[in-house]
Amino acid sequence: MQERASEAVAAMRPTANWAGNVAYRAARLHRPTSIAELQDVVARSERVKVLGSRHCFDDIADTTGDLVVLDGLASDVEIDAAPDGDGGTAWIPAGMTYSHLVPGLAARGYGLHNLASLPHITVAGATATGTHGSGNRNGSLSTSVVGLDVVRSDGATTTLTPEDPDFAGAVVHLGALGVVTRIGLRFRPAFQVRNNVYVGLTWDRLVTDFQAVTDAAYSVSVFTDWHEVTQVWVKSRTDELDVAPEEFFGARAATVPTHMLKNTPVENLTEQLGVPGEWHERLPHFRSGFTPSNGNELQTEYFVPRRYVQEVCDALRSLGPRIAPLLQVSELRTVAADDLWLSPAYGADVLALHFTWLPDEAAVRALLPRIEAALRPYGARPHWGKLFTTDADELQRVYPKMRDFRALVRRSDPRSAFRNDFLDRTVAAYG
Ligand SMILES: Cc1cc2nc3c(=O)[nH]c(=O)nc-3n(C[C@H](O)[C@H](O)[C@H](O)COP(=O)(O)OP(=O)(O)OC[C@H]3O[C@@H](n4cnc5c(N)ncnc54)[C@H](O)[C@@H]3O)c2cc1C
């Protein structure tokens, strides 16, 4: 489905998130056209939050005070290419979406190491929440960040770089530290990818050969209803694999474009059937300019160390009959370990367990504690931008750097201007 006109209207005067399950309570909306104007808004506001493209499913971006959108700021991208042609840094306006950023990068022969399932999200919103794609050796999108220009709650500006001792705490910041106005992103030479979809992989084969299955290509996504493995999307770099095999761990190649959601037209999907294309036209599942997924849904995701694949799949399969009535589809991806304090992949190569739900929030919220209890022995960390009920005590248990992050919040925002209900429930930094 071509993206709705109402999407554009909502972007002019946002009143709710993309999924429509969070109505923003802000008293005022600001669209500054200069950094000075933004500094003034922030310094004067008692409570302030920035809106990205509103694709989170929880109240992480909500406030009762002032909401700020950054699409009125200058939109120039500054490219700092390495002399050897091996990559470089792109300084981009924080409110820019990947949809707007990536064609220009690709046209100059540059690439990003990975993308999420959709390019519609802002770079700032995505990297603030540890948003990820898939790939055993691919870190989350936040791992590309090499610099942040920030407006603090007193209105002063600062630039953070990896030399700053707080940098690893500041990249996945959940909107708690300030307004990010520019982001430095590391890029590399462009590359080509093909997506081959396979059907008929058995659970036994998936779990027994999980490492080999997910190592077989640059980015692998496994879809399931927890009864059976429904599809495997195998996205390989053309410079790493000449020809995609007809058979994949006993599964057979799909012969027509295939949606991961039942009864959903394939027009919003990026190209499949092994047709090579630019990295940014294959790594996302969904095409820019079209409604991603099916638009009528909620989402949840948990991350566990990859070594627990057998245990967590058994646990979730045994909850299958409870999950099934609410589930549209689940997706298993992998994310490489990083050192970003609040990244779901902090310190461990993780398996990401994603759920696309029917849009029944009360029923989903009633089910989540069961799923969380089943995954608790494996130290599950929830996706910051999706629905979860994990409380601050448990989050402190599974995030070894949570205490340091709280201290960083208090140092960065001593008057608690960026505080909101979400941060009170999760980070609990404000005493
Ligand atoms: C259909 C669909 C598919 C998705 N697929 C994936 C996926 O493949 N992988 C994945 O990991 N996630 C996925 N997500 C989740 C989503 O991409 C993330 O939650 C992401 O954070 C959304 O970015 P956004 O720009 O919409 O941010 P928002 O939801 O607008 O904001 C997120 C947070 O960032 C803060 N923020 C935004 N901009 C700034 C700024 N400039 N300065 C300071 N704080 C800021 C906000 O205040 C808020 O706290 C998906 C979501 C949808 C709807």
The ligand as a MOL file (V3000), in Angstrom:
LIG
                    3D

  0  0  0     0  0            999 V3000
M  V30 BEGIN CTAB
M  V30 COUNTS 53 58 0 0 0
M  V30 BEGIN ATOM
M  V30 1 C 7.0010 -1.3060 11.0080 0
M  V30 2 C 8.1480 -1.1770 11.9540 0
M  V30 3 C 9.2790 -1.9560 11.7620 0
M  V30 4 C 10.3520 -1.8460 12.6640 0
M  V30 5 N 11.4630 -2.5980 12.4140 0
M  V30 6 C 12.5140 -2.5230 13.2740 0
M  V30 7 C 13.6890 -3.2790 13.0420 0
M  V30 8 O 13.8520 -3.9110 12.0120 0
M  V30 9 N 14.6650 -3.2540 13.9860 0
M  V30 10 C 14.5330 -2.5270 15.1350 0
M  V30 11 O 15.4420 -2.5740 15.9770 0
M  V30 12 N 13.4510 -1.7460 15.3550 0
M  V30 13 C 12.4480 -1.7330 14.4470 0
M  V30 14 N 11.3490 -0.9490 14.6650 0
M  V30 15 C 11.3310 -0.0630 15.8410 0
M  V30 16 C 11.8020 1.3520 15.5060 0
M  V30 17 O 12.5670 1.4140 14.3770 0
M  V30 18 C 12.6210 1.9680 16.6080 0
M  V30 19 O 11.9220 1.8950 17.7660 0
M  V30 20 C 13.1390 3.4190 16.3230 0
M  V30 21 O 13.5560 3.9800 17.5440 0
M  V30 22 C 12.1330 4.3720 15.7270 0
M  V30 23 O 12.8020 5.5730 15.3460 0
M  V30 24 P 11.9540 6.9250 15.2830 0
M  V30 25 O 12.7010 7.8910 14.4520 0
M  V30 26 O 10.5630 6.6370 14.9050 0
M  V30 27 O 12.0460 7.3840 16.8050 0
M  V30 28 P 10.8790 7.9120 17.8470 0
M  V30 29 O 9.9770 6.7800 18.0740 0
M  V30 30 O 10.2760 9.1330 17.2210 0
M  V30 31 O 11.7780 8.2960 19.0600 0
M  V30 32 C 12.4940 7.3050 19.7610 0
M  V30 33 C 13.2530 7.9290 20.9440 0
M  V30 34 O 14.3400 8.7080 20.4530 0
M  V30 35 C 14.2380 10.0380 20.9550 0
M  V30 36 N 14.7550 10.9220 19.9340 0
M  V30 37 C 14.4120 10.9530 18.6230 0
M  V30 38 N 15.1260 11.9020 18.0010 0
M  V30 39 C 15.9380 12.4530 18.9340 0
M  V30 40 C 16.9020 13.4840 18.9060 0
M  V30 41 N 17.2040 14.1330 17.7780 0
M  V30 42 N 17.5240 13.8460 20.0670 0
M  V30 43 C 17.2230 13.2110 21.2120 0
M  V30 44 N 16.3180 12.2200 21.2910 0
M  V30 45 C 15.6880 11.8500 20.1630 0
M  V30 46 C 12.7570 10.2550 21.2440 0
M  V30 47 O 12.5500 11.2890 22.1830 0
M  V30 48 C 12.4140 8.8940 21.8080 0
M  V30 49 O 12.8570 8.8340 23.1370 0
M  V30 50 C 10.2800 -0.9850 13.7780 0
M  V30 51 C 9.1430 -0.1810 13.9570 0
M  V30 52 C 8.1010 -0.2630 13.0390 0
M  V30 53 C 6.9170 0.6220 13.2330 0
M  V30 END ATOM
M  V30 BEGIN BOND
M  V30 1 1 1 2
M  V30 2 1 2 3
M  V30 3 2 2 52
M  V30 4 2 3 4
M  V30 5 1 4 5
M  V30 6 1 4 50
M  V30 7 2 5 6
M  V30 8 1 6 7
M  V30 9 1 6 13
M  V30 10 2 7 8
M  V30 11 1 7 9
M  V30 12 1 9 10
M  V30 13 2 10 11
M  V30 14 1 10 12
M  V30 15 2 12 13
M  V30 16 1 13 14
M  V30 17 1 14 15
M  V30 18 1 14 50
M  V30 19 1 15 16
M  V30 20 1 16 17
M  V30 21 1 16 18
M  V30 22 1 18 19
M  V30 23 1 18 20
M  V30 24 1 20 21
M  V30 25 1 20 22
M  V30 26 1 22 23
M  V30 27 1 23 24
M  V30 28 2 24 25
M  V30 29 1 24 26
M  V30 30 1 24 27
M  V30 31 1 27 28
M  V30 32 2 28 29
M  V30 33 1 28 30
M  V30 34 1 28 31
M  V30 35 1 31 32
M  V30 36 1 32 33
M  V30 37 1 33 34
M  V30 38 1 33 48
M  V30 39 1 34 35
M  V30 40 1 35 36
M  V30 41 1 35 46
M  V30 42 1 36 37
M  V30 43 1 36 45
M  V30 44 2 37 38
M  V30 45 1 38 39
M  V30 46 1 39 40
M  V30 47 2 39 45
M  V30 48 1 40 41
M  V30 49 2 40 42
M  V30 50 1 42 43
M  V30 51 2 43 44
M  V30 52 1 44 45
M  V30 53 1 46 47
M  V30 54 1 46 48
M  V30 55 1 48 49
M  V30 56 2 50 51
M  V30 57 1 51 52
M  V30 58 1 52 53
M  V30 END BOND
M  V30 END CTAB
M  END
